[in-house]
């Protein structure tokens, strides 16, 4: 846990009797799975619940998004160095995190691989992926790692926190991100909405970073069950903005062929 710092005073941790304790005696317990909860507020639930986490886990385990993972594996390998520190911000249940970590190892690159997510359930599920991952419940808007401590930051479909990424990345460190393009899941949206709309895509400029590489994934996947169709839809932002009657349209589908349309990009920190 030495890669994380105290979220209260920003001091380094010492690990004692399954607890992380800083020099100011702020104490955070390490779970039986080796994770730690570093959220400042514990009064209410945060992030995906267990049902949502399991749906995402089951869907991703079936390999539907393997084309995106293949690109992310290769992009991370292209900028990683041995014993580098990588942080996955908004790691969820760590399907991408664990697979990228293992891809680096297979290619002779060791790494200190960290992951944070605001969902306790997601982090607990992620701990079962690979015990080498160092995972914490935390928000991307208050990342509990030291200034200039990361060689690579990864953010996939997670909230964006430019100030924090700037703070924690080393000079000339890399930022890897993926986001949906215009026609991502177009056929799925057509099955739900009378008037579906295409996604808006930004100009891809990030202040303080230079764009190094982009890769477009534009393929079709065939969902093989109603469960998979519902799981995929529940992973999207549309799920929370869609009426119950529109959601129920998916219950009548047993298979669906839909486009996956992503962009995966590598940036390098300038300042």
Secondary structure, 3 states (H helix, E strand, C coil): CCCCECCCCCCEEEEECCEEEECCCCEEEECCCCCEECCCCCCCCCCCCHHHHHHHHHHHHCCCCHHHHHHHHHHHHHHCCCCEEEEEECCCCCHHHHHHHHHHHHCCCCEEEEEEECCHHHHHHHHCCCCCCEEEECCCCCCCCCCCCEEEEEEECCCCCHHHHHHHEEEEEEEEEEEECCCCCHHHHHHHCCCCCCCCCCCCCCCCEEEEEEEEEEEEEEECCHHHHHHHHHCCHHHHHCCHHHHHHHHHCCCEEEEEEEEEEEEEECC
